[in-house]
Amino acid sequence: MQTAELLTVFVNERPVAVTRGSTARDAVAAFDPDIASKLDEGLAYLTDGVGSKIDADVSLSAGSIIRIVRSASRREEKGRSAE
């Protein structure tokens, strides 16, 4: 039986181990399942190491850098309800 090869990627500057062929969403789910749900709901999106927006279904390679960005419109909505 073969074991899956693990790669280290970085989500919000933290190392996360994922199997070869994993997507950015898979890495986020391994990092924090609640944030992965926010991606699915459109309340967050992902960027690469230089700040370019990426799709959650992009395949990763060892050393990939992913940053999670929460939707500003959702934060603004919360701020208004507190006023």
C-alpha angles and dihedrals in degrees: 000000000000122000119222115257111245123218127194116229129169124241114186088343094305122115115245125184115223133166121258109274094034120143129228088257090054090054092049090049090052089048097046124345092201091059090048087057089053089055090053090049093049092245093119139025137195135244132189127237093285096046099259114143113250134192117254090233095060113124116243133222129201111292096019113158120218127181124195117222119190117216112266092209090062092049091048090051091053090048092054093051090055093057 
